């Protein structure tokens, strides 16, 4: 990987990372720190995205909660009826 590759990737990750700013405004240690943190953030974002997408696509139709389900009011009042304060 060349410094040009790193600069290009930095430009994709950060809008402020122009080649001029990277060359004139940052040390190589700062550039490498931001590069490594940016790559790690993209990896984490991809894991979350693909994990959520995979869960959504693999969910069984039987597991999906129907929108017509109603709460069990009798059980609710049995559990919390004495704790409900009315007007």
C-alpha positions as CSV (number, residue, x, y, z in Angstrom):
1,X,0.0,0.0,0.0
2,X,1.3,3.4,-0.9
3,X,0.9,6.7,0.7
4,X,-1.3,7.7,-2.2
5,X,-3.6,4.7,-1.4
6,X,-3.8,5.9,2.2
7,X,-4.6,9.5,1.2
8,X,-7.3,8.3,-1.2
9,X,-8.9,6.1,1.5
10,X,-8.7,9.0,3.9
11,X,-10.5,11.2,1.4
12,X,-13.3,8.6,1.2
13,X,-13.6,8.3,5.0
14,X,-13.3,12.0,5.9
15,X,-14.5,15.0,3.9
16,X,-11.9,17.2,5.4
17,X,-9.0,15.0,4.4
18,X,-7.7,16.7,1.3
19,X,-4.2,15.8,0.1
20,X,-3.1,19.3,0.9
21,X,-4.4,19.2,4.5
22,X,-2.9,15.7,5.1
23,X,0.5,16.8,3.7
24,X,0.6,20.3,5.4
25,X,-1.5,19.9,8.5
26,X,-0.9,16.5,9.9
27,X,2.1,14.3,10.9
28,X,2.4,10.8,9.5
29,X,1.5,9.5,13.0
30,X,-1.7,11.4,13.0
31,X,-2.5,10.3,9.5
32,X,-1.9,6.6,10.4
33,X,-4.0,7.0,13.6
34,X,-7.0,8.5,11.7
35,X,-6.6,5.9,8.9
36,X,-6.6,2.9,11.3
37,X,-9.5,4.3,13.4
38,X,-11.5,5.0,10.2
39,X,-10.9,1.5,8.7
40,X,-11.9,-0.1,12.1
41,X,-15.1,2.1,12.1
42,X,-16.0,0.9,8.6
43,X,-15.4,-2.7,9.5
44,X,-17.7,-2.3,12.6
45,X,-20.3,-0.6,10.5
46,X,-20.3,-3.4,7.9
47,X,-20.5,-6.1,10.6
48,X,-23.6,-4.3,12.1
49,X,-25.2,-3.8,8.7
50,X,-24.7,-7.3,7.5
51,X,-25.7,-8.8,10.8
52,X,-29.0,-6.9,10.9
53,X,-29.7,-7.6,7.3
54,X,-28.9,-11.3,7.8
55,X,-31.2,-11.5,10.8
56,X,-34.0,-9.8,8.9
57,X,-33.6,-12.1,5.9
58,X,-33.3,-15.3,7.8
59,X,-36.2,-14.7,10.3
60,X,-38.8,-17.4,10.1
61,X,-42.3,-16.3,9.1
62,X,-43.7,-18.0,12.2
63,X,-41.5,-15.9,14.4
64,X,-42.7,-12.6,13.1
65,X,-45.1,-10.9,15.5
66,X,-48.5,-10.2,14.0
67,X,-49.7,-6.6,14.1
68,X,-53.1,-7.9,15.2
69,X,-51.7,-9.3,18.5
70,X,-53.4,-7.7,21.5
71,X,-51.9,-7.4,25.0
72,X,-53.2,-9.7,27.7
73,X,-55.1,-7.1,29.8
74,X,-56.2,-9.6,32.4
75,X,-52.7,-10.7,33.1
76,X,-51.5,-7.0,33.1
77,X,-54.2,-6.1,35.7
78,X,-53.4,-9.2,37.7
79,X,-49.7,-8.2,37.9
80,X,-50.0,-4.4,38.1
81,X,-53.7,-3.6,39.0
82,X,-52.9,-2.6,42.6
83,X,-50.1,-0.2,41.4
84,X,-52.2,1.7,38.9
85,X,-53.2,5.1,40.2
86,X,-56.3,6.6,38.8
87,X,-57.2,10.2,38.5
